[in-house]
Amino acid sequence: MKIILKHSITQLFIIFLSWQSFAHGFLPGEHDFYRPHSIKRVNNIAYCKTDTGNVKLDIAWPIDVDKPTPAIVFIHGGFWMGGSKTQFTNAIEIAAKNGFAAITINYRLSSPFFAFKNLFPAALTDAKCSVRWLRANAHKYNINPHKIGAAGFSAGGNLALMIGNTEGQFEGNGGHQNQSSIVKAIVNMSGPTNMKKGVEIAATQRDFKTRQLLYHTMLRYTGFTVVADKNAASPTPFEKVSPTTYIPFNEFVPPVLSMYGDKDPIAGPIAGELLDESMKRAFATHIVKIYEGAEHAFIFEEQWRDEIMGNLLKFFDRRL
């Protein structure tokens, strides 16, 4: 058991460091979705007050548009333990040049080791606070507060989906409490959707490496080591951090575009299928795109990133 645990910690530490290599990787080219607007950018704006200090974001927005623009919140990945807002530093400028106000946010990170800090729902409350910040500052940045979407990669995709289906929950007290955190549309890139079933499937397929990785990620994100009794009345830690737990069946569910790589062992096509089941039960719109030969962080790879950014912008153009 100790050997497995040590191996899993090493895996997580390597992955934690690897996110830094993607910091400036999202660089789409000038393709058919590119409509050049003049833009302005401001970095390191404090948007949320927490018990460990202010959390910051970067914003870019078009300055040559007469009417208020739709807005996109970009949320970085990193297993809720690593990464930063620089992961989408170029994406927000591309979005702004296409007529969107866009922010990329930091959020509180849990520890890749055993120091249990910033446990769930800290990251989620920060992400929701960023949506409220956008609405509170809509006039300043010429934003239409009724047209806000969320997009995220990996853990950020999970958080974007959680924002979309937890209205009135996990709001925290970071500021702008008089504003709504609801979003109108979501783009999910490689995001985990049903952690409990994901672990069960990894176990049945004897994919013990992925199962251990998911278990120890949950340990650091939620503070719990095991899945509770399936007959328990309250959700297990795995279910609490799963977007599929919160998709309502009699209320508005934001439309979702999901993109996954078919070689992704962490949150591949099965994550999209599990989300699709819940979305169908809610009669909600869910578009799933699977990229052949792509692994978990494929959105940063040159052969796919232009198409992904184009799909993202076109989706928000139609849905916001």
C-alpha positions in Angstrom: 0.0 0.0 0.0 2.8 2.4 0.8 4.5 1.7 -2.5 1.3 2.5 -4.4 0.7 5.6 -2.4 4.3 6.8 -3.1 3.9 6.1 -6.8 0.6 8.1 -6.9 2.1 11.1 -5.1 5.0 11.1 -7.6 2.5 10.9 -10.5 0.5 13.8 -9.1 3.6 15.9 -8.6 4.8 15.3 -12.2 1.3 16.2 -13.5 1.3 19.3 -11.1 4.5 20.5 -12.7 3.5 19.7 -16.2 0.6 22.2 -16.2 3.2 25.0 -16.0 4.4 24.0 -19.5 1.0 24.8 -20.9 0.9 28.3 -19.4 1.2 30.0 -22.8 0.2 27.1 -25.0 -3.3 28.1 -26.2 -2.4 30.1 -29.3 -5.0 29.7 -32.0 -4.2 31.0 -35.5 -6.2 33.5 -37.5 -8.8 31.3 -39.0 -12.4 31.8 -40.2 -13.6 32.6 -36.7 -11.2 35.5 -36.3 -12.8 38.9 -36.6 -10.3 41.5 -35.5 -11.6 44.0 -33.0 -9.4 46.5 -31.2 -9.1 45.3 -27.6 -7.8 46.3 -24.2 -6.4 44.1 -21.5 -5.9 44.5 -17.7 -4.1 41.9 -15.6 -4.1 40.9 -11.9 -7.4 42.3 -10.9 -8.6 41.2 -7.4 -12.1 39.7 -7.9 -12.7 37.6 -4.8 -11.8 38.0 -1.1 -10.9 34.7 0.7 -9.5 33.7 4.0 -6.0 33.4 2.4 -6.1 36.7 0.5 -7.5 38.1 -2.7 -7.9 35.9 -5.8 -7.0 37.6 -9.2 -8.1 37.5 -12.8 -7.0 39.0 -16.2 -9.6 40.5 -18.5 -9.6 41.4 -22.2 -12.5 43.1 -24.0 -13.2 44.8 -27.3 -13.2 48.6 -27.2 -14.7 49.3 -30.7 -18.1 47.8 -30.1 -21.2 49.9 -29.5 -23.5 47.5 -27.7 -22.7 45.4 -24.6 -20.9 42.2 -25.5 -21.2 38.7 -24.2 -18.6 37.4 -21.8 -16.6 34.2 -21.2 -15.0 33.0 -18.0 -12.0 30.8 -18.8 -11.0 28.4 -16.0 -7.6 26.6 -16.0 -6.9 22.9 -15.3 -4.4 21.2 -13.0 -6.3 18.6 -10.9 -7.5 21.4 -8.7 -3.9 21.5 -7.4 -1.9 23.3 -10.1 -2.0 25.6 -13.0 -2.9 29.3 -13.2 -4.8 31.8 -15.2 -1.9 32.1 -17.6 -3.1 28.8 -19.1 -5.6 30.9 -21.1 -3.7 34.1 -21.3 -3.8 34.1 -25.1 -7.3 32.7 -25.4 -8.9 35.7 -23.7 -7.3 38.0 -26.3 -8.5 35.9 -29.2 -12.0 35.9 -27.7 -11.9 39.7 -27.3 -10.8 40.2 -30.9 -13.9 38.1 -31.8 -16.2 40.4 -29.9 -16.4 38.8 -26.4 -15.2 40.2 -23.1 -13.2 37.4 -21.6 -11.5 36.7 -18.2 -9.1 34.0 -17.2 -9.1 33.4 -13.4 -6.9 32.0 -10.7 -8.7 30.1 -7.9 -7.6 28.6 -4.6 -5.7 25.4 -5.1 -5.6 22.3 -2.9 -2.2 20.8 -2.1 -0.5 18.1 -4.2 0.8 16.7 -1.0 -0.9 16.0 2.4 -1.4 19.5 3.7 -5.2 19.6 3.5 -5.9 23.2 2.4 -8.4 24.9 0.1 -10.6 21.8 0.1 -13.8 21.6 -1.9 -15.8 23.8 -2.5 -13.1 26.6 -2.3 -12.2 26.4 -6.0 -15.9 26.4 -7.0 -16.8 29.3 -4.7 -14.0 31.3 -6.3 -15.1 30.5 -9.8 -18.7 31.4 -9.0 -17.5 34.7 -7.5 -15.8 35.5 -10.9 -19.2 35.4 -12.6 -20.7 37.7 -10.0 -17.7 40.0 -10.5 -18.4 40.2 -14.2 -22.0 41.2 -13.6 -21.0 43.7 -10.9 -18.6 45.3 -13.4 -20.7 44.8 -16.6 -21.0 48.6 -17.2 -17.3 49.2 -16.8 -16.3 46.7 -19.4 -19.3 47.0 -21.7 -20.7 43.5 -20.9 -24.2 42.2 -21.3 -24.8 40.6 -17.9 -27.4 38.3 -19.4 -24.9 36.7 -21.8 -22.1 35.1 -19.7 -20.6 31.7 -20.5 -18.0 29.5 -18.8 -15.3 27.5 -20.4 -12.7 25.3 -18.7 -10.1 22.6 -19.3 -9.8 19.4 -17.1 -10.5 20.6 -13.5 -11.6 23.9 -15.0 -14.1 22.0 -17.2 -15.5 20.4 -14.1 -15.8 23.8 -12.4 -17.5 25.3 -15.4 -20.1 22.5 -15.4 -20.5 22.9 -11.6 -21.1 26.6 -12.0 -23.8 25.9 -14.6 -25.8 23.6 -12.4 -25.5 24.8 -8.8 -27.3 28.1 -8.7 -27.8 29.2 -5.1 -25.3 26.6 -3.8 -21.5 26.9 -3.0 -21.7 30.7 -3.4 -19.3 31.5 -0.6 -18.9 35.1 0.7 -16.1 36.4 -1.5 -18.0 39.5 -2.7 -20.8 40.8 -5.0 -23.4 38.6 -3.2 -26.2 40.7 -4.7 -25.3 39.3 -8.2 -26.2 36.0 -9.8 -23.5 33.4 -10.6 -25.6 31.7 -13.3 -24.1 31.1 -16.8 -26.0 30.7 -20.0 -23.7 28.2 -21.8 -20.7 26.1 -21.1 -17.7 24.7 -23.0 -16.1 21.7 -21.2 -12.7 20.5 -22.4 -11.5 17.2 -20.9 -13.5 17.8 -17.7 -14.3 15.0 -15.2 -18.1 14.7 -14.9 -19.0 11.7 -12.7 -16.1 10.9 -10.4 -17.7 8.0 -8.6 -18.6 6.1 -11.8 -15.2 7.1 -13.3 -13.4 5.3 -10.5 -15.8 2.3 -10.7 -15.2 2.0 -14.4 -11.4 2.2 -14.0 -11.6 -0.6 -11.4 -13.7 -2.9 -13.6 -11.3 -2.3 -16.5 -8.4 -3.1 -14.1 -6.9 0.3 -14.8 -5.5 0.6 -11.3 -3.1 3.4 -12.2 -6.0 5.7 -13.2 -8.1 4.5 -10.2 -5.3 5.4 -7.7 -4.7 8.7 -9.4 -8.4 9.6 -9.1 -8.6 8.4 -5.5 -5.6 10.5 -4.4 -6.8 13.5 -6.4 -10.0 13.3 -4.4 -8.2 12.9 -1.2 -6.4 16.2 -1.8 -9.4 18.0 -3.2 -12.1 16.8 -0.7 -10.1 15.6 2.3 -11.8 12.2 2.2 -10.0 8.9 1.4 -12.9 6.5 0.6 -16.3 6.5 -1.1 -19.0 6.4 1.6 -21.7 3.7 1.8 -23.7 3.7 -1.4 -26.9 3.5 0.7 -26.1 6.6 2.7 -28.5 9.5 2.4 -25.9 12.2 1.8 -23.7 12.3 -1.4 -20.3 10.8 -1.2 -17.3 13.0 -1.7 -17.0 11.8 -5.2 -20.6 12.7 -5.9 -20.3 16.1 -4.3 -17.6 17.2 -6.9 -19.4 15.6 -9.9 -21.5 17.9 -12.1 -23.8 15.0 -12.9 -25.0 15.1 -9.3 -26.5 18.6 -9.7 -28.1 18.6 -13.2 -31.8 19.4 -12.4 -34.7 17.7 -14.2 -37.3 20.5 -14.0 -35.2 23.7 -14.4 -33.1 25.4 -16.9 -29.8 23.6 -17.7 -27.3 25.5 -19.7 -26.3 24.0 -23.1 -22.9 22.3 -23.1 -20.2 21.7 -25.7 -17.9 18.9 -24.5 -14.6 18.1 -26.2 -12.5 15.0 -25.3 -9.6 13.0 -26.6 -10.2 9.3 -27.2 -6.8 8.4 -25.7 -7.4 10.3 -22.4 -7.2 7.9 -19.5 -8.3 10.5 -17.0 -11.5 12.1 -18.4 -11.9 10.6 -21.9 -15.1 9.8 -23.9 -16.6 8.0 -21.0 -16.8 11.3 -19.1 -18.7 12.8 -22.0 -21.0 9.7 -22.1 -21.8 10.0 -18.4 -22.6 13.7 -18.7 -24.7 13.0 -21.8 -26.8 10.5 -19.9 -27.7 13.2 -17.3 -28.2 15.9 -19.9 -30.6 13.7 -21.8 -32.6 13.0 -18.7 -33.0 16.7 -18.2 -33.9 17.3 -21.9 -30.9 19.6 -22.1 -28.5 20.3 -25.1 -25.2 18.5 -25.0 -22.8 18.4 -28.0 -19.9 16.0 -27.7 -16.9 16.1 -29.9 -14.3 13.3 -29.7 -10.8 13.8 -31.1 -9.1 10.6 -32.4 -5.6 10.0 -31.1 -5.8 12.9 -28.6 -4.8 12.6 -24.9 -5.9 14.6 -21.9 -4.2 18.0 -22.7 -4.8 17.9 -26.4 -6.4 21.3 -26.5 -2.9 22.8 -26.2 -1.5 20.8 -29.1 -1.0 22.6 -32.4 -2.9 20.1 -34.6 -6.1 20.6 -32.6 -6.0 24.0 -30.9 -7.3 26.1 -33.8 -10.3 23.9 -34.3 -11.0 23.8 -30.6 -11.0 27.6 -30.3 -13.1 27.9 -33.4 -15.7 25.5 -32.0 -15.7 27.3 -28.7 -16.2 30.8 -30.2 -18.9 29.6 -32.6 -20.7 27.8 -29.8 -20.8 30.8 -27.6 -21.7 33.0 -30.6 -24.8 30.9 -31.1 -25.7 30.3 -27.4 -25.0 33.6 -25.6 
